[in-house]
């Protein structure tokens, strides 16, 4: 067993996960990888099994041009399963025919045993490029994100059973509604309550109890405090190759590439925002409601788009994204890397104080301000209302488009199914409303 250098119970870092991925690519054993990191082989084994992802092969029963992939093909003696010629048996053994995948009732797809035995993934497998079977892969970036998402989800909710919560509600809520302050209730019933006064405030604020904030005199007098999460400092070197000059070079070499501009629109300081996208070719705009100006929110929007559209459709719709240098877009790797660990887009940044470099989107924000004037809070908005506003904006004619609308232009080049998945639809010209009354 290797001697553990790491502190027991500490989390694996991004760098250590990359060392695991490199070790798998070089076909090192778990013991060798563990010695490199300074942990136990069991830690490596659990990390790989918990955070690998599955990449399925194509559906062989529907693909006419794939070879026979039946697990029983070497021992099969069947003939004429397809019964093409009535009265004449086919001379070709079924195991040599691609139709077996679709027609044979006993067809069983061949599967690799890698999922059940070390190293549990296909990283480093010499047959990986030509293999047609389902794959299990380990990617350090994907594993690191998934781990922290699970860590965050595990800490949500309250540390109390349903029965305990009902008992707490029956005890505390009637007293609050009598006008008793929480300090008084905690002093008299602290042993029965079983949680701190801070937790009690949080439970009421989250709506877990029958009593509400409005039932407490002083609670409704104070404005809610906003807790700002310090944004991670991203090294300037990470943006190397992602500057506006790099964008111009790339576009000169790939003139037909579709460009999407991305930005955020702020309502009230510290409140919810809109994350916006606009295609330069047709001025079609999307907008998504996000909770705060944190990078995990803006990345989550791209993750949702990729999951909704599918990886291939996403890459076709968002090949290049141009945005500003805001902290919510600071790390290009998080935006460029998909859930499967592969590149899904290219992200470039405008020069500081040069918002005109993505002027089409900045100009289009004017339509948002018709419906949501400056100083309007977005906290009461829902994504359904935002989508309604976007559809009215996209169906407004533009002089730039020679009297056409972004929606009509987009339908000429975008797949109709993609538009439907995004919730985009046609609004009749006389029904267009670009005033605050639209969302009331």
C-alpha positions as CSV (number, residue, x, y, z in Angstrom):
1,X,0.0,0.0,0.0
2,X,1.4,3.5,-0.9
3,X,2.1,5.9,1.9
4,X,-0.7,8.6,2.0
5,X,0.8,12.0,1.6
6,X,-2.6,13.8,1.4
7,X,-4.5,14.7,4.5
8,X,-7.0,12.0,5.3
9,X,-10.6,13.0,4.3
10,X,-9.5,15.9,2.0
11,X,-11.1,16.3,-1.4
12,X,-9.4,15.5,-4.6
13,X,-8.3,18.6,-6.4
14,X,-8.7,19.5,-10.1
15,X,-4.9,18.8,-10.6
16,X,-5.1,15.4,-8.9
17,X,-8.0,14.4,-11.1
18,X,-6.0,15.3,-14.1
19,X,-3.2,13.1,-12.9
20,X,-5.7,10.3,-12.6
21,X,-6.8,10.9,-16.2
22,X,-3.2,11.0,-17.4
23,X,-2.5,7.7,-15.5
24,X,-5.4,6.0,-17.2
25,X,-4.3,7.2,-20.6
26,X,-0.8,5.6,-19.9
27,X,-2.6,2.4,-18.7
28,X,-1.1,2.7,-15.2
29,X,-2.5,0.6,-12.4
30,X,-4.5,2.1,-9.6
31,X,-1.5,1.5,-7.3
32,X,0.8,3.5,-9.5
33,X,-1.7,6.3,-9.9
34,X,-2.3,6.3,-6.1
35,X,1.5,6.6,-5.4
36,X,1.7,9.5,-7.7
37,X,-1.1,11.4,-5.9
38,X,-0.4,10.1,-2.4
39,X,-3.7,8.3,-1.6
40,X,-4.9,4.8,-1.4
41,X,-5.8,2.7,-4.6
42,X,-9.3,2.4,-3.2
43,X,-9.7,6.2,-3.5
44,X,-8.8,6.0,-7.1
45,X,-11.1,3.1,-7.8
46,X,-14.1,4.9,-6.1
47,X,-13.3,8.2,-7.9
48,X,-13.4,6.5,-11.3
49,X,-16.5,4.5,-10.7
50,X,-18.4,7.4,-9.2
51,X,-17.5,10.0,-11.9
52,X,-17.1,8.2,-15.1
53,X,-19.7,8.9,-17.8
54,X,-21.4,6.6,-20.3
55,X,-21.2,7.1,-24.0
56,X,-23.6,4.7,-25.7
57,X,-23.0,3.3,-29.2
58,X,-25.6,3.8,-32.0
59,X,-28.7,1.7,-31.9
60,X,-27.6,-1.3,-33.9
61,X,-31.1,-2.7,-34.4
62,X,-31.9,0.4,-36.5
63,X,-28.6,0.9,-38.4
64,X,-28.7,-1.0,-41.7
65,X,-25.0,-0.3,-42.5
66,X,-23.3,-1.6,-39.4
67,X,-21.8,-5.1,-39.3
68,X,-23.3,-7.9,-37.2
69,X,-22.7,-6.9,-33.5
70,X,-24.5,-9.9,-31.9
71,X,-22.7,-11.4,-28.9
72,X,-23.6,-14.9,-30.2
73,X,-22.4,-14.4,-33.8
74,X,-19.4,-16.8,-33.5
75,X,-21.6,-19.7,-32.4
76,X,-24.8,-18.8,-34.3
77,X,-25.9,-21.3,-36.9
78,X,-29.1,-19.6,-38.0
79,X,-30.1,-19.1,-41.6
80,X,-32.9,-17.3,-43.5
81,X,-34.1,-15.2,-40.5
82,X,-35.2,-12.4,-42.8
83,X,-37.2,-14.8,-45.1
84,X,-36.6,-12.5,-48.1
85,X,-37.4,-15.1,-50.8
86,X,-40.4,-17.2,-50.1
87,X,-39.8,-20.9,-51.0
88,X,-36.0,-20.3,-51.3
89,X,-33.7,-20.2,-48.3
90,X,-31.0,-17.6,-48.2
91,X,-27.5,-19.0,-48.6
92,X,-25.8,-16.4,-46.5
93,X,-25.5,-17.3,-42.8
94,X,-27.3,-14.8,-40.6
95,X,-24.1,-14.2,-38.6
96,X,-22.5,-12.6,-41.8
97,X,-25.5,-10.4,-42.5
98,X,-26.1,-6.9,-41.2
99,X,-29.9,-7.5,-41.1
100,X,-29.4,-9.8,-38.1
101,X,-29.1,-6.8,-35.9
102,X,-32.7,-5.7,-36.7
103,X,-34.5,-8.9,-37.5
104,X,-33.3,-11.7,-35.2
105,X,-35.4,-12.2,-32.1
106,X,-32.5,-13.6,-30.3
107,X,-30.1,-10.7,-31.1
108,X,-28.1,-9.6,-28.1
109,X,-25.7,-6.7,-28.5
110,X,-22.1,-7.4,-27.6
111,X,-20.9,-5.5,-24.6
112,X,-17.5,-4.9,-23.1
113,X,-16.6,-6.1,-19.6
114,X,-14.7,-2.9,-18.8
115,X,-17.7,-1.5,-16.8
116,X,-17.4,-4.4,-14.3
117,X,-13.6,-4.7,-13.8
118,X,-10.6,-2.4,-13.4
119,X,-9.9,0.2,-14.8
120,X,-13.7,0.6,-15.2
121,X,-13.2,3.0,-18.2
122,X,-12.0,2.9,-21.8
123,X,-9.3,5.5,-21.3
124,X,-6.0,4.2,-22.7
125,X,-7.7,1.2,-24.4
126,X,-5.8,0.5,-27.7
127,X,-9.1,-0.5,-29.4
128,X,-10.8,2.8,-28.4
129,X,-10.7,4.4,-31.9
130,X,-12.3,1.5,-33.7
131,X,-14.5,0.1,-31.0
132,X,-18.2,0.2,-31.7
133,X,-19.4,-0.8,-28.2
134,X,-20.7,1.3,-25.4
135,X,-17.9,3.2,-23.7
136,X,-17.2,4.4,-20.2
137,X,-14.9,7.3,-20.0
138,X,-13.3,9.4,-17.3
139,X,-12.7,13.1,-17.8
140,X,-11.1,15.2,-15.1
141,X,-13.0,18.5,-15.8
142,X,-16.3,16.7,-16.0
143,X,-15.6,14.7,-12.8
144,X,-14.5,17.8,-10.9
145,X,-17.7,19.7,-11.8
146,X,-20.0,16.7,-11.1
147,X,-18.3,16.2,-7.7
148,X,-18.9,19.8,-6.6
149,X,-22.5,19.8,-7.9
150,X,-23.2,16.7,-5.8
151,X,-21.4,18.2,-2.8
152,X,-23.6,21.3,-3.1
153,X,-26.8,19.3,-3.6
154,X,-26.1,17.2,-0.5
155,X,-26.1,20.2,1.7
156,X,-29.4,21.6,0.6
157,X,-32.6,21.1,2.6
158,X,-32.9,20.9,6.3
159,X,-31.5,18.5,8.9
160,X,-34.8,17.3,10.2
161,X,-37.3,14.4,9.4
162,X,-40.8,15.1,8.2
163,X,-42.4,14.1,11.6
164,X,-39.9,16.3,13.5
165,X,-40.8,19.3,11.2
166,X,-44.5,18.8,11.8
167,X,-43.9,18.7,15.6
168,X,-41.8,21.9,15.3
169,X,-44.5,23.6,13.2
170,X,-47.3,22.7,15.7
171,X,-45.2,24.1,18.6
172,X,-43.7,27.3,17.1
173,X,-46.2,28.6,14.5
174,X,-49.2,29.2,16.9
175,X,-46.9,31.1,19.3
176,X,-45.5,33.3,16.5
177,X,-49.0,34.1,15.4
178,X,-49.8,35.3,19.0
179,X,-47.1,37.9,18.5
180,X,-44.4,36.2,20.6
181,X,-40.8,37.0,19.5
182,X,-38.5,34.1,18.6
183,X,-36.2,35.0,21.4
184,X,-39.0,34.5,23.9
185,X,-40.1,31.2,22.3
186,X,-36.5,29.9,22.3
187,X,-36.1,30.8,26.0
188,X,-39.2,29.0,27.0
189,X,-39.1,26.0,24.6
190,X,-35.5,25.7,23.5
191,X,-35.2,22.1,24.7
192,X,-38.2,21.1,22.7
193,X,-37.3,22.9,19.5
194,X,-34.0,21.2,18.9
195,X,-32.4,23.8,16.6
196,X,-30.8,27.3,16.9
197,X,-32.7,30.5,16.5
198,X,-30.8,31.2,13.3
199,X,-32.1,27.9,11.8
200,X,-35.6,28.8,12.9
201,X,-35.5,32.1,11.1
202,X,-34.2,30.2,8.0
203,X,-37.0,27.6,8.2
204,X,-39.7,30.4,8.3
205,X,-38.0,32.3,5.5
206,X,-37.9,29.2,3.3
207,X,-41.6,28.5,4.0
208,X,-41.2,25.2,5.9
209,X,-43.5,26.4,8.7
210,X,-47.0,27.6,8.7
211,X,-45.9,30.9,10.2
212,X,-44.5,33.5,7.7
213,X,-42.2,36.5,7.9
214,X,-45.2,38.8,7.9
215,X,-46.3,37.3,11.2
216,X,-43.2,38.7,12.9
217,X,-43.3,42.4,13.6
218,X,-39.6,43.3,13.1
219,X,-38.8,40.8,10.3
220,X,-40.7,42.7,7.6
221,X,-39.2,46.0,8.5
222,X,-35.7,45.1,7.5
223,X,-34.6,44.9,3.9
224,X,-33.2,41.5,3.0
225,X,-29.5,41.3,3.1
226,X,-27.7,40.2,0.0
227,X,-24.7,37.9,0.5
228,X,-22.2,38.3,-2.4
229,X,-20.1,35.3,-3.2
230,X,-16.6,36.3,-4.0
231,X,-15.9,35.4,-7.6
232,X,-12.9,33.1,-8.2
233,X,-9.9,34.9,-9.5
234,X,-9.1,33.6,-13.0
235,X,-5.6,33.9,-14.2
236,X,-5.1,36.2,-17.2
237,X,-3.2,33.4,-18.9
238,X,-6.4,31.4,-19.1
239,X,-7.7,33.9,-21.6
240,X,-4.7,33.5,-23.9
241,X,-6.0,32.6,-27.3
242,X,-9.5,34.0,-26.4
243,X,-9.0,37.7,-27.0
244,X,-10.8,39.8,-29.6
245,X,-7.7,39.8,-31.9
246,X,-7.8,35.9,-31.8
247,X,-11.5,36.1,-32.7
248,X,-10.7,38.2,-35.8
249,X,-8.0,35.8,-36.9
250,X,-10.3,32.8,-36.4
251,X,-13.1,34.5,-38.4
252,X,-10.8,35.3,-41.3
253,X,-9.9,31.6,-41.5
254,X,-13.5,30.5,-41.0
255,X,-15.6,33.1,-42.7
256,X,-18.8,31.1,-42.8
257,X,-18.8,30.3,-39.0
258,X,-21.9,31.3,-37.1
259,X,-21.3,33.9,-34.4
260,X,-23.4,34.3,-31.2
261,X,-23.1,37.3,-28.9
262,X,-23.6,36.8,-25.2
263,X,-24.2,39.3,-22.3
264,X,-26.2,39.9,-19.2
265,X,-28.9,42.5,-18.4
266,X,-29.2,43.8,-14.9
267,X,-32.5,44.7,-13.2
268,X,-31.8,46.0,-9.6
269,X,-28.3,45.8,-8.1
270,X,-27.9,42.4,-6.4
271,X,-31.1,41.0,-7.9
272,X,-31.9,38.5,-10.7
273,X,-30.5,39.1,-14.2
274,X,-31.2,38.1,-17.8
275,X,-28.5,36.2,-19.7
276,X,-28.9,37.0,-23.4
277,X,-27.7,35.5,-26.7
278,X,-28.0,36.9,-30.2
279,X,-27.2,35.4,-33.6
280,X,-25.5,38.0,-35.8
281,X,-26.9,36.5,-39.0
282,X,-30.6,37.2,-38.2
283,X,-30.7,39.2,-34.9
284,X,-32.6,36.3,-33.2
285,X,-32.3,36.7,-29.4
286,X,-32.7,34.3,-26.4
287,X,-32.9,35.4,-22.8
288,X,-32.7,33.3,-19.6
289,X,-33.5,34.4,-16.1
290,X,-30.5,33.7,-13.7
291,X,-30.4,34.2,-9.9
292,X,-27.1,36.2,-9.6
293,X,-24.0,37.3,-11.4
294,X,-22.0,34.2,-10.6
295,X,-20.3,32.1,-13.1
296,X,-22.0,28.8,-12.1
297,X,-25.3,30.4,-13.2
298,X,-24.1,31.5,-16.6
299,X,-22.4,28.1,-17.3
300,X,-25.6,26.3,-16.1
301,X,-27.5,28.1,-18.9
302,X,-25.1,26.7,-21.6
303,X,-25.4,23.3,-19.9
304,X,-29.2,23.4,-20.2
305,X,-29.0,24.5,-23.8
306,X,-26.7,21.6,-24.6
307,X,-28.9,19.1,-22.8
308,X,-32.1,20.4,-24.4
309,X,-30.8,20.7,-28.0
310,X,-28.3,17.7,-28.0
311,X,-24.5,18.0,-28.3
312,X,-24.5,18.0,-32.1
313,X,-27.3,20.6,-32.5
314,X,-25.6,22.8,-29.8
315,X,-22.3,22.8,-31.6
316,X,-24.1,23.7,-34.9
317,X,-26.0,26.6,-33.2
318,X,-23.2,27.9,-30.9
319,X,-19.9,27.3,-32.7
320,X,-18.4,30.7,-31.6
321,X,-19.6,32.9,-28.7
322,X,-18.4,36.5,-28.3
323,X,-18.9,38.2,-24.9
324,X,-17.4,40.8,-22.6
325,X,-14.9,40.6,-19.8
326,X,-17.4,40.4,-16.9
327,X,-16.7,38.2,-14.0
328,X,-19.7,36.0,-14.9
329,X,-17.9,34.8,-18.0
330,X,-14.3,34.8,-16.6
331,X,-13.3,31.2,-17.2
332,X,-13.4,30.2,-20.9
333,X,-12.8,26.5,-20.1
334,X,-16.1,26.1,-18.2
335,X,-18.0,27.5,-21.2
336,X,-16.2,25.7,-23.9
337,X,-16.2,22.2,-22.4
338,X,-19.4,20.1,-22.6
339,X,-20.7,17.5,-20.1
340,X,-18.9,14.8,-22.0
341,X,-15.6,16.6,-21.6
342,X,-15.4,17.5,-25.3
343,X,-15.2,21.0,-26.8
344,X,-18.7,22.3,-27.5
345,X,-18.0,25.9,-28.6
346,X,-15.3,28.6,-28.8
347,X,-15.4,31.6,-26.4
348,X,-13.8,35.0,-27.2
349,X,-13.8,38.3,-25.3
350,X,-14.3,41.8,-26.5
351,X,-11.6,44.4,-25.6
352,X,-12.2,46.2,-22.3
353,X,-14.6,49.2,-22.7
354,X,-15.4,48.3,-26.3
355,X,-19.0,47.0,-26.1
356,X,-19.5,48.0,-29.7
357,X,-17.6,44.9,-30.7
358,X,-20.8,43.0,-29.9
359,X,-23.0,46.0,-30.8
360,X,-25.8,43.9,-32.3
361,X,-26.7,42.5,-28.9
362,X,-26.2,45.8,-27.1
363,X,-28.6,47.5,-29.5
364,X,-31.1,44.6,-29.2
365,X,-31.2,45.2,-25.4
366,X,-33.1,48.4,-26.2
367,X,-36.2,46.2,-26.9
368,X,-35.9,44.6,-23.5
369,X,-35.9,48.0,-21.9
370,X,-39.2,48.8,-23.6
371,X,-40.8,46.0,-21.6
372,X,-38.5,46.1,-18.5
373,X,-37.4,49.8,-18.0
374,X,-34.1,50.5,-16.2
375,X,-34.6,50.2,-12.4
376,X,-37.2,47.4,-12.8
377,X,-36.5,44.4,-10.5
378,X,-36.4,41.0,-12.2
379,X,-37.0,39.1,-9.0
380,X,-40.7,38.6,-9.7
381,X,-40.2,37.4,-13.2
382,X,-40.5,33.8,-14.4
383,X,-38.8,32.2,-17.3
384,X,-42.3,31.9,-19.0
385,X,-42.7,35.6,-18.9
386,X,-39.2,36.2,-20.2
387,X,-39.9,33.8,-23.1
388,X,-43.1,35.7,-23.9
389,X,-41.2,38.9,-24.0
390,X,-38.5,37.4,-26.2
391,X,-41.1,36.0,-28.7
392,X,-42.6,39.5,-29.1
393,X,-39.2,41.1,-29.6
394,X,-38.1,38.4,-32.2
395,X,-41.3,39.0,-34.2
396,X,-40.8,42.8,-34.4
397,X,-39.7,43.9,-37.9
398,X,-36.2,45.5,-38.3
399,X,-35.0,48.0,-40.9
400,X,-31.7,46.1,-40.9
401,X,-33.5,43.0,-42.1
402,X,-35.4,45.0,-44.8
403,X,-38.7,44.8,-43.1
404,X,-38.5,41.1,-42.1
405,X,-38.3,39.8,-38.5
406,X,-35.6,37.9,-36.7
407,X,-38.0,35.0,-36.4
408,X,-38.7,34.7,-40.1
409,X,-35.0,35.0,-40.9
410,X,-34.1,32.3,-38.4
411,X,-36.7,29.9,-39.8
412,X,-34.8,30.1,-43.1
413,X,-31.6,28.7,-41.7
414,X,-32.3,27.1,-38.3
415,X,-33.9,23.7,-37.8
416,X,-37.6,24.0,-36.9
417,X,-37.3,21.4,-34.2
418,X,-34.5,23.4,-32.5
419,X,-36.7,26.5,-32.5
420,X,-39.6,24.6,-30.9
421,X,-37.2,23.2,-28.2
422,X,-36.2,26.7,-27.4
423,X,-39.9,27.8,-27.1
424,X,-39.7,30.2,-30.0
425,X,-42.9,30.9,-31.9
426,X,-44.5,33.3,-34.3
427,X,-46.6,36.2,-33.0
428,X,-48.9,38.0,-35.4
429,X,-47.8,41.6,-36.3
430,X,-50.8,43.3,-34.8
431,X,-50.5,41.3,-31.6
432,X,-46.9,42.6,-30.8
433,X,-46.7,44.5,-27.5
434,X,-43.4,46.1,-26.4
435,X,-44.6,47.8,-23.2
436,X,-44.5,46.7,-19.5
437,X,-48.2,45.8,-19.8
438,X,-47.1,42.7,-21.7
439,X,-46.0,40.9,-18.5
440,X,-48.9,42.0,-16.3
